[in-house]
């Protein structure tokens, strides 16, 4: 085999070549595919459709997430404020995590089950606004308590896990 220089890194010697176009490539440039090694151009790398999010889907996700987060936050705040479900004070972190899951699920449904960091951010902001709505109606429910911190951490983990 003859030694050549990588087409992308001119100072790197290599014996590897693209299996399709025979262009010399170094180990940093090689893409492993089911049919052999390829250069970046021949590999035709594309994003998975699940993670390819258009601005229209982002807008739909934001509208649905805000509606769900704030709506459920206000509903929980009303039920707690009126004393309809007083036992929820003990289950507060689980209710907050449920609000996070519901918000993430609504964002996912509104965007045809798409996933990715932009939707995680939308769901997290929507959940936080819903949490603020809940706190506005039931002041001091979980703010700066051990339960509140646990609820915050679990809720963020739920959102990130649901839309990863």
Secondary structure, DSSP 4 states (H G I P E B T S, - for coil): ---EE-SSSTT-EE--B-TTT--B--TTT-EEETTEEE-HHHHT----GGG---HHHHHHHHHHHHHHHHHHHHHHHHHHHTTTTGGGGTTHHHHHHHHHHHHHHHHHHHTTT--SHHHHHHHHHHHHHHHHHHHHHSTTSSTTSHHHHHHHHHHHHHHHHHT-
